[in-house]
C-alpha cells in the first residue's frame, strides 16, 4: 500500500568522471599568463584609468574657471591639474612598460602596439 519515496537521498557521485562532466573550459591546468592578458584585462584597466584622468582634468579645469579670482581656490585647482598631468605621465609610462615586458616575454596579448 505504501511505497517508499527516496526523494531526499542523493545519487552516488563518481568522482573519477566529474572532471569530464564539467568540460574543458572549467579546467585550470590550461591557464597561463598569456591567456590572462588575452582577456584584455590590461586594456580595460588602462581605458578606465584614461577615463578617470579625463574626468579629473575636466573637473580641475571647471574649478579653475569657477574660482572667481580666489587665490586659495585657484591654487587648489592648479594643484589638481598638476596631479592629473603627473597621473597621465604615470599611466603613459606604465602602459609602455607593460607593452615592452609583454614583447620581451613573448606574450600573445600585446600584439596591438608592436605588430
N, C-alpha and C positions, 0 to 999 in steps of 0.2 A: 504494500500500500504506500508506504513512504519510501521515496528514493533519496539517496544521499546526494547532496549537492556539494561539489568541490569548487565553489566559485572563488574562495579566498586562498586556495592552495596554488602557489606559483609553479609554473612549469620548470623543470630542471634546465639549467643552462650549461651548455658545453663550452667551456672557456677556451678550448682549442680552436673553435671555429668563430669565435666572436670577432676576431680581427678581420676576417673576411667579410663578415656581415656589415661592417662599417664602411668599407670601401677604401680605395687608395687615397682619397682626399683627406681622410682623418688620420693618416699615419704620420708620425712626427719624425721618422727617420730620414725623410727626404728634405728636411729643412736645411737651408744653408743661408749664408749671409747674402749671397746674390739674389736668392729668391725673396728675401726680406726687402731688399732695395727695389726689386722688380715690382713690388706692390705700389710703388710711388709714394711711399711714406715721406721720403726726403723732399720730394717736390711739393707735397701738401704742406709740410712744415714751413718751407721757405715761402710758399704762397701766403699762408696765414700770417707769417712774420711781416711780409711785404704789405699786406692789407692793414695790419696794425700800425706799421710805420707810417703809411699814408694817412691814416686816421689821426695819428699823433702829430704829424706835420700840419694837417688842416686845423686841428683844434688849437695848436700853439699859434698859428697864424691868425686865427679868429681872436684869440686872447690878445695878441698884439694890436689888432685893429680896434678892439673894444676897450683898450686900457685907458683911453681918453687922456693921454699925457701923464698918467700917474706913473712916477718913476719906479715904484715897487712892482706894480703890475707889469710894466714893460720889461723890467729886469727878469721877472719870473717867466714871462713868455719867451724872452730871448734864451733863457737857460733851458726851457723845454725844447725850443727849436734846436739848440746846440746838442742836447741829448738825443734828439731824433736824428740829427745828421751823424752823430757818433754811432748810433744804432744802425743806421744804414751802412756805414763803413764796416761794422762788425758783421752784419748779415751778408754783405757782399763778399767779404773775405772768407767767412765760414762756408758760403756756397762754393767758392772756388777751391778751398782746401778739401772739401768733401769730393768735388769732382776730380781733383788731382789724385787723391787717395784711391778713389774708385778706379781711375785709369791705371795707376801703378799696381793695384792688386788684381786687375783684370776682371772686375765685377761687371756683370751684364747690364745692370740698370743705369749706367752712366754714359750711354752712347749718344744722348741727345746733344751734348755740348761738343764733344771731341770727335764725333764721327757718326 
